[in-house]
Amino acid sequence: MHSKMCKILTVNNGSVSLLSHAILTALIVGLGGKATITNRATSLKGFVKYEESFADIKVKLKNRGNDPYKGDIYGDSICIEHRITSDGSRTCKIKNKTGHVISTKKEELTAILDHFGIQVDNPVSIINQEMSKQFLHSKSEADKYKFFMKATLLEQMKRDYIHIKQTKALTREQVERQEECLKDLRQLFLQKKERYERLSSLDNMRQNLEDLKKKMAWCLVRYFSASCRSVKSRFGRRSHETEQAQHQQKISAFKKQLEKLEEESSTLNQEIKDKQQSKLKRKKQLMASRSNRLRRFGNHMPELLESINKAFSQGRFIKKPVGPIGACISLKDPSLAVAVESCLRGLIKSFCCDNYRDEKVLQGLMSSYFPRSNRPQIIVCLFTDRVYNLQGRGVQHPEFLSVLDCLNIENPVITNCLIDMRSIESILIIKNARARKVMQGSRPPKNCREAFTADGDQVYTNRYYTTEREVLAQYLGGDPEAEIRQKTVILNCKNISKCYCFCCTLDQINFSLVSRKDFFKKHKKYDLSLREEETQDCEAKAKEICPVRQQVGQSAKSIDAEITRLRQKISTEESSHGDKEQVIREYAEAHSNYKSKSSQLRDLRKFIDRLDHIMIDRQDRYKSMRRSLSVRCKLYFINYMMELKCCGSIMFDHNNETLSISVKPLGQEENNVNDMRSLSGGERSFSTVCFILALWEITESPFRCLDEFDVYMDMHNRNISMNMLVALSEDQHQRQFIFITPQSTSHLPNSSHITIHQLQDPEREAEEEGDVC
């Protein structure tokens, strides 16, 4: 601690409580203590002055001597700064001698306190007046005993021992559970060991199988040799008859195949005629639309539009209907006609009306030209002269355009209608084959609902619909004559291709028929030579398997049956035991697991046994230390009481965990006083000082703080108490003592290690205004 080793703070009687509490509370909170330890507030925000947003606390520690804390980093002093905010939170800055922030972590502060042995929550390190009152007026001897246990850290030791016992019990339970697992591991190890030892019988079966394979190889050589001799004997007399019969069978088969192809040819010709009729019908429609483009949308569409104009001039419409939609739009790229028509579908022939009255009038006009089942759709939408604001709604792609971007639309009513009915601003047109990759990739285009290809295929992020037939642009196409020429060329190419393929197929069949006839003529001649070669190959393979020719008395069928039986048996064994490498690997793994688990449990048992011995020793030492500290505390208390010419005694009952203090004031030696509350205020304060001094003698802490220790004392006892405290500070010069008193200190001797501070009264503006700080 900075400054001299004994510091006495004097304050005026009127402000002693406020200042003393503020000093000790700041010291506790500044060293990281909780608000509840101070007995002044339940949370940190209670320490922030009224109408202020924060409070700063600064504690400076001396970092010198033989054992400084990180002296190369912090230097000769460590400054701990806390800022408490009005919401109850706090931040900590730990600075070195030059004021540089070294750390802001609570762990660093804890390490500093542990290094210097500072116990912020120890009741005898920092004692305020409230704590002394609670101790003096306590009715329970058990509370006094708890105070002694906490001050000497015996309570913390007791809690640690209890925690160790609980952990040991849990560890013992875990060992018992692991022992059950060890039994299972041992059983598994024995099973794997048995399978491992049975591998030798499986090796014998495999060796028998290899011997049977050698016999089978030479048995097949014998079989092919006999077959070759049989063919030679029969070839002379039956070659001609067999060849003739086989050729006849092949010819009959080829004739049936030819008839089947002719039927398929007839079917294809009929399909070609149907296709040609369909193309002619389409051609007529295109030719008809050459004279009037509106007839693409229906044969009576020009008449309907003329009736609409006439009705509008007669005032039957509030606003003139617009349509058909397909006649009000055009393509920027004619090659996208199929894609756009596939997207809009029935909307191309639809009309737009501003209100339902106009819609009824238009329905009446349409009934004269279109049947109900084929009547164009009427869409009622409010006519405006501006297109919707599509900022942030439309799809934006660096390579492909949306349907809206592909169209030239002069009327905003048509644009808004298509946006409402089909969302054309969020549909892409993808001309090439990348549609599936673009839409169904990991990152599809933003604001894109779907897409269409140039062939009319519809693509979603998770679906792809392909058109089953060729789609032609019916409404939005370009020049009809160019389209007719293009479709005519395509049709002719397809017909030529089909005819060419059919002719090629017939030529191939005829060539195949002639080739097969020649092949079967020569087949028998080569049959014998092939059998001889097959016999030679079989003999060569047999020599590779077994170089020594085997004399086999069994037939190939019986050997094959024996091989099959043996293979099944080996397969059964392998399926139950696994292959050799797997069995060896499982045996080694089971052995390793069993050995490892046994070693772990053995080590745990040794650890528990050792922990039992350690805990017994620690319990004995704990009781010995508790007994020693009790005796020392009692002796020191008696000694300090004798300086007041009083007899005092402390009785410890460790079994019942109680502590009683007996005091015999001067002149009352014959009376036993077992409760300090029967003493005067000064005598109780003096007894408290003696008890605290006794605790200080048996506890360790780098500093001691005592608040208003001389309250209720007369001048004689106050002087004795102060002299005792000063004498103790001189004896324990390695510690720092801080005493707060409202009384005069003029009687104290001049000493180099004593510093007396006269504190000024606190500001009371807030109290004058009626506020509480």
N, C-alpha and C positions, 0 to 999 in steps of 0.2 A: 504494500500500500504506500502511496505517496504521503508526504508530510511526516511529522514525528509520530512515535509509537504510542503516545497517549494524547488523546484529543478530547477536550471538555468543551461542550457547546452550552452556553448559557443563554436563556431567553427570558423575556418578561413573563410574569405570571399570567397576564391576560392572554397571551398568545402561545403559551407553551404547548398546549395540546395540538393546535393546528400545525405549528412548525415541526414539532417532534414527529408527529405522524407523517408529515410530508417528507421529512428527511429519510426516515427508515423505510417508508413505502417506496420512495424513489430508489433507494439502495437495493431493495428486494427485486423490484420490477426491472431495474437497470441491469441486474445480474441474471435476468431471464426467469425470475420467479413468477408464479401464477398470482392472479389477483386475490384468490381466496386465502392465500397464506398471510396477506397483510391484515386481515380482519377489518378492512376498510371498504371493500367493494366486492361484488360478485363477478364482475367482468372488468376488462381493462378500460372500456369506454367511460367507466365511472371516475377515472383519474383525469379526464380531460376537462379543463375549466369551462364553465358555462359560456355558451356562445363562441367557443373556440373550436377550430376544426382538428387540432392535433396538440400533442404535448411531447416535448423532447426531454430525454433523460441521458446524462452522460456520466459514466463511471470510468475513472482512470486507475489502472493497476501498475504498480512498480514491477519491472521485469528484470531485476538485477540479481546478484548473488551467485552462488555456486551452481544453481539449477534453474536458469531462466527457461521460459517456454519459447522455443524457436527464436532464440536471441538473434540469429543472423537475419531473420525476416522482420521481427517486430522491433528490435532494438531494446532500449532501456525501459520502455513503458508500452502498455497496451491500453488503448482507448476503446471502450464499448459504448456505442451510441444506439439508443432505442427511440423510435418515433411511434407514438400511439395515436391512432386516429379516432374520431368520434364514433365510428361504426364498430369499434372493438378490435380492429386488426392492428398489428405492429410489425415494424421492419427493424432489422438489426444490422449495424455496420461495425465491423471490428477493424480498427485502424492501428497502424504502427506509430512509432514515435514522431515521424514527420507528417502524420495526418493522412497517409495514403491508405485507401481501403484494401485490406488483405482478404477479407471474407465476409459474406453475408449469411452464412449457413448456421443453423442452430447446432449442428454437430461440432463445429469449431468452437463455439462458445462452451459447450459441454466439456470438450477436451481441455479448454483453458481452466475451467472450474475444477475439473478432476486433477489437473496437474498441480494446482495450488492448494488443493484440499478444501475448497470453499463449499460449504453446505448451506445453500440458500434456505432450504426448508427445515433446517435443524432449529428447534425452538430455543436453544441456548446460544446460537450464534448471533441472532438478531432478536432481542426481546423488547417489545414495546409495552406500554403501560397496560393495554387491554389484556395482553397475554398474562402479565403478572396478576392482574385482578382476577382473571378466570382461574388461575392456579390457587391464589389465596382463598378465594370464596368457593372453591370446589367442594362439594359435599361428599364426593366419591373418592375413596382411597385408591380405587382402581384407576381413576383418571390421573392421579399423581404418579402411579406406577407406570402408566403408559407414557407420561411426560418424561420420566427417567429413562425408559427403554428407547424412546425416540431420540432423546438427546445424546445417548451413548451409542446410537446406531445398533443396539442389540435387537431392536424390533425389525430393522431391515435384515439383519443376519438371520433372525428367526423365520422371516418370510422366505428368505432364500433357501433355508434348509427345508422348509415345508414344500417349496416348489421342486427342490431336488428329489425329495421323497416321492412326490407325485409323479415326476418324470421317471424315476426308477421303477415305480409300480407299473406305469404304462409300458416301459421298456420290457419289464418282466412278462407282462401280458403279451407283448409282441413276440417275445422269444417263445412263449408257449404256443402261440399260433404258428410261428415259423417251424417249431418242432413237428407240428402236424403236417405242414408242407414237406418237411424233410422226410417223413415216412412215405409220402406219396412219391417224392423224388427217388427214394431208395427202391420202391416197388417198380417204378419206371426203369430205373437203372438195371434191375435184375431181369426185367423183360427184354430190354435191349441186349443185355449180355447173353441171354439164352438164344435170341435170334442170331447174334453174332457167332455163337458156337455152332449153330446149325448150318452155317454157310458151307461147311465141308461136304455135307451130303448133296447140296445143290451143285457144287463143283463136279461131283461124280456123275450126276445126271447130265450135266452139260457135256462131259467127256463121252458118255454113251451116245448122246445125240450126234456128236461129231463122227463117231465110228459108223453110225447108221447112215449118215450122209455119204460117207465114202462107199459103203456097200451099194447105196442107191445109185451113185454115179456109174459104177461098173455094171449094175443091173440094167440101166438104161442103154448102155452100149450094147449089151447082149440083145435087148429088145429091138433096137434100130437095125442091128445086123440081120436079125431074123426077118424083120419087115422088108429089108432090101432084097433078100433072097426070095421072098414070096412075090414081090413085084416082078422080079426077073422071070419067074416061072409062069406068071399069068399074062405078062405083057404080049407075048407072041400070039396067043389065041384070042385075046379079048380086046386088044387095043382098038381095032377098027370099029367094032360094035359099040364099045363105050364112047369113043370119040363122036360117032354119028349121033348117038342118043343125047349126049351132052350138048352138041351143037344145035340139035333140034329144040331142046329146052331153052337155050339162049335166044334162038330166033323167035320163039313164041313170046318170050318175055319182052323182047324188044318191040314186037308188033303191038303188044298191049300198051307199052309205054308210048309208042307213036300215036295210037288212038287217043290216049289220054291227052297228049300234047295238042292234037287237032281239036279236041273239045275245048281246051283252054284257049286256043287260037280263036275259035268261034266266039267264045265269051268276051275275049279282049276286043274283037271287032265290034261287037254290040256296044260295049262300053265306049269305044271310040265314037260310034254314031251318036250315042246319048250326049257325050261331051260336045260334039260338034253342034248338035241342036241347041244345047244350052248356050254355047258361044254365039250362035246365030241370033238367038233371042236377045242376048246382051248387046250384040252388034246393032240390032234394030233399035233397041232402046237408046243407045248412044247416037245413032244416026238421027233418031227423032229429037233428041236433046240438042242436036247441032243447030236446029232452027230456033229453038226457044229454051234457054238454060233453065227457066223456071219449071219446065215439065220434068226435069230430073226429080223434083220433089213431089210429083203427082201429075197425072195427065190433065187435071182440072185446076191446077194451081194458078195459071194465068187468069182464068175466069174468076176464081175466088178473089184474087187481088183486085181485079177490076170491080167486083161487087163491093169490096171493102172501101175502095176509093169513092165509089158512088154513095155508099151509106154515110161516109164521113162528110161528103159535101152536102148531104141532106140534114146533117146535124144529129144523126143517130148515135154517134160516138162522142164521148166527152173528150177523149184523146185517141188519135188514130192508132190502131194496133200495129205492131211491128213484127214482120216475119215474111217468109219463114227464116229462122235463124241462119240456116246454111247459106241463104242468098245474101245475108248481110255481112258475111265474113269472107275473107280470102286468105290464102296461104302465102307466107313469105318464101317458103321452099315447097314447090309442088310435089317433091318426092315424099313429103310427110303426109300426103292425103290419107293413106290407109291408116296410119297411126292416129290422126286426129279424128277420123270418122269412127274408128274403134272406140275412142275415148268418149265422144259425144253421143254416139248412137242415135236414139230417138229424138234427142234435143235438136237435131239438125232441121227437122220438119216442123218444129214447134213455133208457136206465135206467143207474143208478149202483150198483155193488156194492163192498163193502169189501174183498173178497178173492176169489180165483179159485175157492174151493170154493162160495161163494154164487153165483158166476157160472155154474158148471156146473148148479147146481140150478135157476137162473132159465132157463137155456137149455132144460132139460127141460120146464119149465112153458110156455115160449113155443112149443115145438114142437107143443103141442096146439091152439094157436089161430092161429098164423101159419106160412105156408110158409117154407122156408129162404130163398128169394129175397126175401121181403118182411118179414123178421123185424126188429124194432127192434134197434138197436145197443146192446151192453152195454159200459159203460166201468168198468174196475176202478180205483178210486182210494181212498186211505186216508180213512176218515170222520173228520173233526175237527169240533169245535164252534166253531172260530174261522176267520174269513176271513183269507186271506193278507195280509201287510203289503205294500201297493202303493206305499209312499212312494218317490217319484222315478221310478216305472215307468209310471204311468198318464198319459194325455194330458190336458192342461189347456188349455181354449180359452175365451176370455171370452164367446163367443156360442153355441157348439154343445156338446152333451153327448156323452159316450161311450156305448156300448151298455150298459155296466155302470150308468151313472148313469140310464139310461132305464127300468131294470127294478126291480120290487119283488120281492125274493127273500128269503124268510124262512129257508130252510135253507142254512147255510154250505157244506154238501157240494155243493149245486148251484152255488153261486157259485164255489167253487174249481175245480169240474169245468169250467165254462165258461171260466174264466181259463186253465186248462191247455190245453183243447182248442181254444179259439178266440181267446184273448187279447182278451176283450171290453173290457178296461180301456184298450186302445190303438187302438180303432176308433171313429171319430166318426160321428154321425148328423147329416146336413146336410139340412134340410128344403127349403130354397129352391134356386135354380139356381146358387148360388155354389160348388158342390162342386168343380168343375174349377179355379176360381180359387184356392180355399183350399188344395187339395192339390197343385196343379201350379204354384203361384207360386214366386217366388224363395226364399221362406222358409216351407216347409210346417211345420205344427204339430210341436212336439217330442214324441217318443215315439209318434208316430202311424204305424201301418202302412198303414192303408187307411181308406176311408170309404164310407158308403152313403147314397143319396138317399132321399127319401120314396117314390119310384116303384120302388125296388129296384135302381137303377144302382150298380155297383161301381166305386170310383174309387181308383186308386193314384197315386203321385207321378209316374209316367211312363206310365200306361195308364188307359183309361176303357172299361168294359164296360157297354153299354146293353142292357136287356131287350128282346127282339124282340117280345114280345106283352104285353098288359095283365096285370099280376100282381095277384091278389086275396089278401087275408089269409085263410088257411085255418084257422090254429090259434089265433092270438092276437087275432082280431077281437073287436069288441064285441058288441052285441045282434044276433043272427041276423035277427030280423024287420026291424030297421032296415037291415041290410045287404041283405036281399032287396029291400026297397022301393027302396033306392038303386040297386041294380044293374038293377032293372026299369025305373026311370025312365031310366037311362043307355041301356039297350037300346032303349027306345021312341024316345028322342030320336035315336039313331043311325039307326034304321029310317026315321023320319019325314024325317030329313035326306037320307038316300040316295034316298028316293022323290021328295022335292022336287027334288033335283038331277037325277034322271032325267027328271022332267017338264019341268023347265026346259030340259034339253038337247034334248028332242023339240020343244019350242016354238021353240027357237032354230033347229033344223034346218028346221022348216017355214017359219019366217019368212025364213030365208036362202034357201030354195028359191024362195019367191015373189019376194023382192027380186032374186035373180039373173035370174029370168025377165024382170022389168021392166027390169033393167039391160041385158040383151042386146038387148031390143027397141029401146032408145034408143042402143045402143053405136055402131051404124053411122052414126047421124045426127051423132054428135059426133066420129066418127073423122076425118072430113074437116077439120072445124074445128081439131081437135088437131094434125093434120099441118100445117095452115097456120100455126098458132101456133108449132109446132116449127121450121118453116122461118124464120119471122120471128126467133125467138130465136137460131137458128144464125147468121143474117145479122148480128144485133146483136153477137153475140160475135165474129164475124169482123171487124167494123169496129173492135171494141176491140183486137183483135190487130194488124190492119193496116187503117187508115182508108181506104186507096186500094184499090179493087177490083182483084184480080189476075186476069189472063187466063191461065187454067191449061189447058195442052194435055194434061197427064197425067191418068191416072185416080187416084182416091183410093187404090186398092190399091197402085199403083206408088209413089206418094208416101209411103204408110205404110211400105212396104218400105224405101225410102231412109232414112226417119227412123229406123226400127229399126236398120238397118245403121250409121248414123252414131252413134246412141246407144250401140250396142255398142262401136264403136271408141273413143268418148270414155270410156266406162266402163272399157275395157281400159287406156287411157292413164292415167286417174285412179287405177286400182287399182295400176298399176305405179309411178306417180309421186306419187300422192296428190292431193288437191285443191290449188288454187292457194295458199291460205293456209298449208296444211301444208308445201308445197314451199318457200315463201318462209321460213317459220319454221325449217324444218330447215336450209336453206342459211345463214341468219343464225346459227343455233346452231353449225353446223359451222365456219363462218368464225371465230366468236368463240372456240370451243374451240381451234382450230388456232393462232390468233393468241396466245391466252393461254398455251398450252403452249409455243409458241416463245419468248415473252417470259420465261417461267419458266426454261426451259433456258438461255437466253442469260444471265440473271442468275446462275444457278447456275455456269455456266462462268466468268463473271467473278469470282464469289466464290471458286471453287477456285483460279483463277490468282492472285488477290490473296492467298489463304491460303498458296499456295506461296511467294510472295515474302515474306510475313510470317514464315512458318516458317523460311525460309532466314536471314532477318535475326535471328529469335529464337535460332536455333541458334548463329549467330555470336556473338550477345550472351551466350548461355548459356556457350559455351566461353570467351569473354573473362572473364565473371564467375567461372567456375570457376578459370581461370588466376590471376585477380586475388586471389581468396580463398585459393588455395593459396599464392601468394607471400606474402601478408600473414600467413597462419597460420605459415608457415615463419619469417618474420622475427621475429614476436612470440615464437615458441618459442625461437629463438636468443637473443633479447634477455633473456628471462626466465632461460634457462639460464646466461647469462653472469653474472647476479647471484649465482649459486651458484659462479662461477668454474669452470664446466664448459662444454665445447663440445657443442652439440647440433644436430642437423639432422633435417629431415623430407624424405623423398623421395616425390614423388607420381608414379605411373605411371597416367595417365588412360586409356591405351589398354587396359591389362590390369586397371584398377580395383584397384590395390594402393597401400598406404601403409606405408612403413617408417620407423622412428625410429632414428637413430644417436646415441649418447651417448658422450662421452669424459670420464670423470671426471678430477679434478685429479690430476696426476702420471702419467696414462696417456695423454698426448696422442698417443703414437706407436702406441697400440693402437686399433683400430677396434672399437667395440662396436655391433653391429647389432641386438641383441636385448636389451630392457630386463630380461628375466628373468634375465640374467647379473649384473645389478646387485644391490646389497643392498636390503633392504626399504625403508629410508629413502630411498635414491636413487630407487627406483622410484616411491615416493609423491611425492617432490619432482618427478620428471619428469612424473608424472600431473598435478600441480598446474600445472606450466608449460604443458603441452599444453591443459589446460582453460582456463587464462587466455588462451592464444592464441586458442582458439575463442570465448571470451567477447568478445574484442576485435573479432571479425569477424561476430558474430551479434547480433541484436536481441531483447531480451526485457526487460520492465519489472522483473523480479526474477531473482536467481540463488540457488540453494540448493546447498550443498556439505556432505556428511556425512562426518565423520571423515577429513578431508583430510590430517591430519598423522600418521596411523597409520604406524608403523615408522620415523618420522624421529627423528634425534637432536635434541638441544636446539638446536644451532646451525642446522640446516636448518629446524627447526620455526619458529624465530624469523624466519628469512629468509622462509619461506613466508607466515607470518601478516602480516609487514610488507608483503609484496608484495600480498596480498589486501586489506589495509586501504588501501594506497596506490591500488590500482585502484578501490576503492569511493569514495575521495575524488575521483579523477579523473572517475568516472562517477556523480556525485552525483544524477543524475536517475533512477538505478536503486536498487533495494533489494537488499542482499546478506544472506543468512542462512547462517552457518557454524556447524556443530555439531562440538564437539571435547571429548574427555575430559581435555584437558591444561589446565594453568594459563594464565591470561590476564593475570597480574600484570605482565608485561613490556610490555603494550600501553600506548601513550600515552593520556592523557586527551583525549577529543575530543567535540565537541558532537553529532557525527553517528553516534557509536558507542554501542550499548546492549548490555550484557552481562547475560544471564539465567542464573542458577544454578538448574537444574531439580532438583526433589526426586526421590528414588528412587520408582519405581512400587510400588504395593501388591502384595504377594506372598502374600496369604492363599490364593489359589487354588493357587499352587505348593506352599505348605506342606501343603495337603490332597491334593496329588497330581494336581490338575487342570491342564490346559493352557489358557492364555488366547490 
